[in-house]
């Protein structure tokens, strides 16, 4: 497959980009009651793997539609994770 080759054109185009961000209105993470309904993250990781990115860093902001306080808290945490990635 094209994405599996270390020197594929697509992988060269992406360079070292390995991060993505997602937000969810509710809570779908491990241990949550709705965990079995989470399909976005698992699908995204499959797409990344297909194109040769096997260890993507995915930052998730959960519960952004629960309340304004939860939204602020989730987005603040996600922004901190992004800042940590930039610093690394």
C-alpha positions as CSV (number, residue, x, y, z in Angstrom):
1,X,0.0,0.0,0.0
2,X,1.2,3.5,-0.7
3,X,1.2,4.7,2.9
4,X,3.3,1.8,4.2
5,X,6.5,2.7,2.3
6,X,8.7,4.9,4.4
7,X,9.6,7.1,1.4
8,X,6.1,7.3,-0.1
9,X,5.1,10.6,-1.7
10,X,2.1,11.0,0.7
11,X,4.2,10.4,3.8
12,X,6.9,12.9,2.6
13,X,4.1,15.5,2.1
14,X,2.9,15.0,5.7
15,X,6.4,15.2,7.2
16,X,6.3,14.7,10.9
17,X,2.7,15.7,11.3
18,X,1.2,13.2,13.8
19,X,-1.3,15.2,15.8
20,X,-5.0,15.8,15.5
21,X,-7.7,17.3,17.7
22,X,-11.3,16.2,18.2
23,X,-14.1,17.4,20.3
24,X,-17.2,15.5,21.5
25,X,-20.4,16.9,22.9
26,X,-20.6,14.2,25.5
27,X,-18.2,11.8,27.1
28,X,-17.1,8.8,25.1
29,X,-13.7,8.0,26.5
30,X,-12.6,4.8,28.2
31,X,-14.7,4.0,31.2
32,X,-17.6,6.2,30.3
33,X,-21.2,4.8,29.9
34,X,-21.2,5.7,26.2
35,X,-17.7,4.3,25.4
36,X,-19.1,1.8,23.0
37,X,-20.6,4.6,20.9
38,X,-17.2,6.2,20.2
39,X,-16.3,5.6,16.5
40,X,-14.6,8.8,15.5
41,X,-11.3,8.3,17.2
42,X,-11.0,4.6,16.3
43,X,-11.9,5.5,12.6
44,X,-9.4,8.3,12.5
45,X,-6.6,6.1,13.9
46,X,-7.4,3.5,11.2
47,X,-7.2,6.1,8.5
48,X,-3.9,7.4,9.9
49,X,-2.5,3.8,10.0
50,X,-3.5,3.2,6.4
51,X,-1.4,6.2,5.3
52,X,1.5,5.1,7.4
53,X,1.1,7.1,10.6
54,X,0.9,4.4,13.3
55,X,1.3,6.5,16.4
56,X,-0.8,9.7,16.0
57,X,-1.1,12.0,18.9
58,X,-4.9,12.7,19.3
59,X,-6.1,15.4,21.7
60,X,-9.7,15.1,22.7
61,X,-12.0,17.7,24.3
62,X,-14.8,15.7,25.8
63,X,-18.2,17.0,27.0
64,X,-18.2,20.4,25.3
65,X,-22.0,20.4,25.1
66,X,-22.6,19.4,28.7
67,X,-22.3,22.9,30.2
68,X,-20.4,26.1,29.6
69,X,-18.2,25.3,32.6
70,X,-17.4,21.8,31.2
71,X,-16.7,23.3,27.8
72,X,-14.3,25.8,29.2
73,X,-12.6,23.1,31.3
74,X,-12.3,20.6,28.4
75,X,-11.0,23.2,25.9
76,X,-8.5,24.6,28.5
77,X,-7.1,21.0,29.0
78,X,-6.9,20.4,25.3
79,X,-5.1,23.7,24.7
80,X,-2.6,22.8,27.5
81,X,-2.0,19.4,25.8
82,X,-1.4,21.3,22.5
83,X,1.1,23.6,24.2
84,X,2.9,20.6,25.6
85,X,3.2,19.1,22.1
86,X,4.6,22.4,20.7
87,X,7.2,22.5,23.5
88,X,8.4,19.0,22.9
